[in-house]
Amino acid sequence: MVINTNISAQDAATQLMESSASLSQSLQRLSSGSQITSPADDPAGLAVSMQLTSAIGRVNAASNNVSDATSFSQTQDGYLQQVNTALSRMSELAVEAQDVTKTTSDRALYQQEFAALGSYINNVSTQSFNGVSLFNGATLNVTTDPSGDTFAMTGLSLNNTTYTTATSDNITSLTGAVKAVTDTENAIDQLASDRANIGANEESLSYYSNQLSALNNNLSAANSQIADVDVATESTNYAKDNILVQTGTAMLAQANSLPQSVLKLLS
């Protein structure tokens, strides 16, 4: 029996320290919801998790780009629906102006409305979306994935000759009215083609959006396996470590009291 070195107490203290550290780690994980609360917990897992988190951020950014491009296309189509209505009315006016019972004054009234509708179409051609021209005919490259790949969104122009010829017609004469009918029909045909291109753009962007959504879900699931704590498992560890800390504390107290038995030998 010795007094200076209490091996039992030292062993109990070591076990108590390990149990306390494990309990503290369980508390950190449960309170944060994260499996990795410090780099020492899982160095390799932390590195992979950081890469996955970065990839998820890029996917979200690409998804935002696709959503904005979809809004851009929808705005284009919204304007073109009104242009279609205007061109249809202009075509009607051109036919009405061919009525042989109409006087020059009557045709001048038709021309006023015809010109106003043409001016509206010309004004639409200058519209923009967040500062980006809607109808200048430029192709827009939309980033569609975290690697930076792009989709070329077909541009369209309301300034091409098919439209400008129709909007500049004059129906104050029979000859001009006949020409206007042909020109407005050509413009409507061009408009149908342009709206079909917009529809194709929107359809492709929808596929990209769905693809990015699936990729985001899969990357998030992979990251969760590494970084997120399993509450059921960790709560079990917490309960175990909590009991070990309490019993370790009690046993350390008992171990510290063992040298007192030496006094019985001295009495």
C-alpha positions as CSV (number, residue, x, y, z in Angstrom):
1,M,0.0,0.0,0.0
2,V,1.4,3.4,-1.1
3,I,0.4,7.0,-0.5
4,N,2.3,9.1,-3.0
5,T,1.1,7.3,-6.2
6,N,-2.6,6.4,-6.4
7,I,-2.7,4.3,-9.6
8,S,-6.4,3.6,-9.2
9,A,-7.2,7.3,-9.0
10,Q,-5.1,8.1,-12.0
11,D,-6.8,5.3,-14.0
12,A,-10.2,6.6,-13.0
13,A,-9.2,10.2,-13.8
14,T,-8.1,9.1,-17.3
15,Q,-11.3,7.3,-17.9
16,L,-13.3,10.2,-16.6
17,M,-11.5,12.6,-18.9
18,E,-12.2,10.4,-22.0
19,S,-15.8,10.1,-21.1
20,S,-16.1,13.8,-20.5
21,A,-14.5,14.6,-23.8
22,S,-16.9,12.2,-25.6
23,L,-19.9,13.7,-23.8
24,S,-18.8,17.2,-24.8
25,Q,-18.5,16.1,-28.4
26,S,-22.0,14.5,-28.3
27,L,-23.4,17.8,-26.9
28,Q,-21.7,19.8,-29.7
29,R,-23.0,17.5,-32.4
30,L,-26.5,17.4,-31.0
31,S,-26.7,21.2,-30.5
32,S,-25.2,22.0,-33.9
33,G,-26.8,19.2,-35.9
34,S,-23.4,18.6,-37.5
35,Q,-21.4,15.4,-37.5
36,I,-18.2,17.4,-37.9
37,T,-17.7,20.1,-35.2
38,S,-14.0,20.4,-35.7
39,P,-11.5,19.3,-38.4
40,A,-10.1,16.7,-36.1
41,D,-13.4,14.8,-36.0
42,D,-13.1,13.7,-39.7
43,P,-10.4,15.5,-41.7
44,A,-11.1,13.6,-45.0
45,G,-14.9,13.9,-44.5
46,L,-14.5,17.7,-43.9
47,A,-12.6,18.1,-47.1
48,V,-15.2,16.2,-49.1
49,S,-18.1,18.1,-47.4
50,M,-16.5,21.4,-48.3
51,Q,-16.2,20.4,-51.9
52,L,-19.8,19.2,-52.0
53,T,-21.0,22.5,-50.3
54,S,-19.2,24.5,-52.9
55,A,-20.7,22.4,-55.7
56,I,-24.2,22.9,-54.2
57,G,-23.6,26.7,-54.2
58,R,-22.6,26.6,-57.9
59,V,-25.7,24.5,-58.7
60,N,-27.9,27.0,-57.0
61,A,-26.3,29.8,-58.9
62,A,-26.8,28.0,-62.2
63,S,-30.4,27.3,-61.2
64,N,-31.0,31.0,-60.6
65,N,-29.5,31.8,-64.0
66,V,-31.9,29.4,-65.7
67,S,-34.9,30.8,-63.8
68,D,-34.0,34.3,-64.8
69,A,-33.6,33.2,-68.4
70,T,-37.0,31.6,-68.2
71,S,-38.5,34.8,-66.9
72,F,-36.8,36.6,-69.8
73,S,-38.4,34.3,-72.4
74,Q,-41.8,34.6,-70.7
75,T,-41.5,38.3,-70.8
76,Q,-40.7,38.2,-74.5
77,D,-43.7,36.0,-75.2
78,G,-45.9,38.3,-73.2
79,Y,-45.0,41.2,-75.4
80,L,-45.3,39.1,-78.6
81,Q,-48.9,38.1,-77.7
82,Q,-49.8,41.8,-77.8
83,V,-47.8,42.3,-81.0
84,N,-49.9,39.5,-82.5
85,T,-53.1,41.2,-81.5
86,A,-51.8,44.5,-83.1
87,L,-50.8,42.8,-86.3
88,S,-54.1,41.0,-86.6
89,R,-56.0,44.3,-86.2
90,M,-53.7,46.0,-88.7
91,S,-54.5,43.2,-91.2
92,E,-58.2,43.8,-90.6
93,L,-57.8,47.5,-91.2
94,A,-55.9,46.9,-94.4
95,V,-58.7,44.7,-95.7
96,E,-61.4,47.2,-94.7
97,A,-59.4,50.0,-96.4
98,Q,-59.9,48.1,-99.7
99,D,-63.7,48.6,-99.5
100,V,-64.6,50.5,-102.7
101,T,-67.4,52.2,-100.9
102,K,-64.9,54.0,-98.6
103,T,-63.7,57.4,-99.4
104,T,-60.2,58.8,-99.0
105,S,-61.3,60.4,-95.8
106,D,-62.5,57.0,-94.5
107,R,-59.2,55.4,-95.4
108,A,-57.3,58.3,-93.6
109,L,-59.2,57.3,-90.4
110,Y,-58.2,53.7,-90.9
111,Q,-54.6,54.8,-91.5
112,Q,-54.6,56.7,-88.1
113,E,-55.3,53.5,-86.2
114,F,-53.0,51.4,-88.5
115,A,-50.1,53.8,-87.8
116,A,-50.8,53.9,-84.1
117,L,-50.6,50.1,-84.0
118,G,-47.4,50.2,-86.0
119,S,-45.9,52.7,-83.6
120,Y,-46.8,50.4,-80.7
121,I,-45.0,47.5,-82.4
122,N,-41.9,49.7,-83.0
123,N,-42.0,50.7,-79.4
124,V,-42.1,47.1,-78.2
125,S,-38.9,46.4,-80.2
126,T,-37.0,48.8,-77.8
127,Q,-38.2,47.1,-74.6
128,S,-35.7,45.4,-72.2
129,F,-35.5,43.0,-69.2
130,N,-33.4,44.3,-66.4
131,G,-31.4,46.4,-68.9
132,V,-31.0,43.6,-71.4
133,S,-32.8,44.1,-74.8
134,L,-35.6,41.7,-75.4
135,F,-35.8,42.1,-79.2
136,N,-32.4,43.0,-80.6
137,G,-31.8,39.5,-82.0
138,A,-28.8,38.7,-79.9
139,T,-28.2,35.1,-78.8
140,L,-27.9,34.8,-75.0
141,N,-25.7,32.1,-73.5
142,V,-27.3,30.8,-70.3
143,T,-25.1,29.0,-67.8
144,T,-26.8,25.7,-67.1
145,D,-24.6,23.7,-64.8
146,P,-21.9,24.2,-62.1
147,S,-19.1,23.5,-64.6
148,G,-20.1,26.6,-66.6
149,D,-21.6,24.9,-69.7
150,T,-24.1,27.1,-71.5
151,F,-27.3,26.9,-73.5
152,A,-27.5,29.3,-76.5
153,M,-30.9,30.9,-76.2
154,T,-32.1,31.9,-79.6
155,G,-32.6,35.7,-80.0
156,L,-35.3,37.4,-82.0
157,S,-35.6,40.9,-83.5
158,L,-38.6,43.1,-84.1
159,N,-36.4,45.4,-86.2
160,N,-36.1,43.0,-89.1
161,T,-37.6,44.1,-92.5
162,T,-40.5,41.7,-92.2
163,Y,-41.9,43.7,-89.2
164,T,-40.7,47.2,-90.2
165,T,-42.2,46.8,-93.7
166,A,-45.6,46.0,-92.2
167,T,-45.5,48.8,-89.7
168,S,-44.5,51.4,-92.2
169,D,-47.2,50.6,-94.7
170,N,-49.8,53.3,-95.6
171,I,-53.4,52.2,-96.3
172,T,-54.8,55.6,-97.5
173,S,-54.9,54.2,-101.0
174,L,-56.2,50.9,-102.5
175,T,-52.8,49.9,-103.7
176,G,-51.3,50.6,-100.3
177,A,-54.0,48.6,-98.6
178,V,-53.4,45.6,-100.8
179,K,-49.7,45.7,-100.0
180,A,-50.4,46.1,-96.3
181,V,-52.4,42.9,-96.3
182,T,-49.5,40.9,-97.7
183,D,-47.0,42.6,-95.4
184,T,-49.0,42.1,-92.3
185,E,-49.6,38.4,-93.2
186,N,-45.8,38.0,-93.6
187,A,-45.2,39.7,-90.3
188,I,-47.7,37.4,-88.6
189,D,-45.9,34.4,-90.1
190,Q,-42.6,35.7,-88.8
191,L,-44.2,36.3,-85.4
192,A,-45.4,32.7,-85.3
193,S,-41.9,31.5,-86.0
194,D,-40.4,33.8,-83.4
195,R,-42.9,32.6,-80.7
196,A,-42.1,29.0,-81.6
197,N,-38.4,29.8,-81.0
198,I,-39.3,31.2,-77.6
199,G,-41.3,28.1,-76.8
200,A,-38.3,26.0,-77.7
201,N,-36.1,28.1,-75.4
202,E,-38.5,27.8,-72.5
203,E,-38.8,24.0,-73.0
204,S,-35.0,23.5,-73.0
205,L,-34.7,25.8,-70.0
206,S,-37.3,23.7,-68.2
207,Y,-35.3,20.6,-68.8
208,Y,-32.1,22.3,-67.5
209,S,-34.0,23.5,-64.4
210,N,-35.2,20.0,-63.6
211,Q,-31.7,18.6,-64.1
212,L,-30.2,21.1,-61.7
213,S,-32.9,20.4,-59.2
214,A,-32.1,16.7,-59.3
215,L,-28.4,17.4,-59.1
216,N,-28.9,19.7,-56.1
217,N,-30.9,17.0,-54.3
218,N,-28.3,14.3,-54.9
219,L,-25.4,16.5,-53.8
220,S,-27.2,17.6,-50.7
221,A,-28.0,14.0,-49.8
222,A,-24.3,13.1,-50.3
223,N,-23.2,16.0,-48.1
224,S,-25.8,15.1,-45.5
225,Q,-24.3,11.6,-45.1
226,I,-21.0,13.1,-44.2
227,A,-21.8,16.3,-42.4
228,D,-25.2,15.9,-40.7
229,V,-25.4,14.1,-37.3
230,D,-27.6,11.0,-36.9
231,V,-29.6,12.3,-33.9
232,A,-30.8,8.8,-32.9
233,T,-27.3,7.4,-32.8
234,E,-25.8,10.4,-31.2
235,S,-28.5,10.7,-28.5
236,T,-27.7,7.1,-27.6
237,N,-24.0,7.9,-27.3
238,Y,-24.9,11.0,-25.2
239,A,-26.9,8.9,-22.8
240,K,-24.0,6.3,-22.5
241,D,-21.3,9.0,-22.0
242,N,-23.5,10.8,-19.5
243,I,-23.7,7.7,-17.4
244,L,-20.0,7.0,-17.8
245,V,-19.2,10.5,-16.6
246,Q,-21.4,10.1,-13.5
247,T,-20.0,6.7,-12.6
248,G,-16.5,7.8,-13.4
249,T,-16.8,10.7,-11.0
250,A,-18.1,8.4,-8.3
251,M,-15.3,5.9,-8.9
252,L,-12.7,8.6,-8.8
253,A,-14.0,9.7,-5.4
254,Q,-13.7,6.1,-4.2
255,A,-10.2,5.8,-5.6
256,N,-9.1,9.0,-3.9
257,S,-10.3,7.6,-0.6
258,L,-8.3,4.4,-0.9
259,P,-5.0,5.7,0.7
260,Q,-7.0,6.6,3.8
261,S,-7.0,2.9,4.6
262,V,-3.3,3.3,5.4
263,L,-4.3,5.1,8.6
264,K,-5.7,1.8,9.9
265,L,-2.2,0.3,9.8
266,L,-0.9,3.2,11.8
267,S,-3.5,3.2,14.5
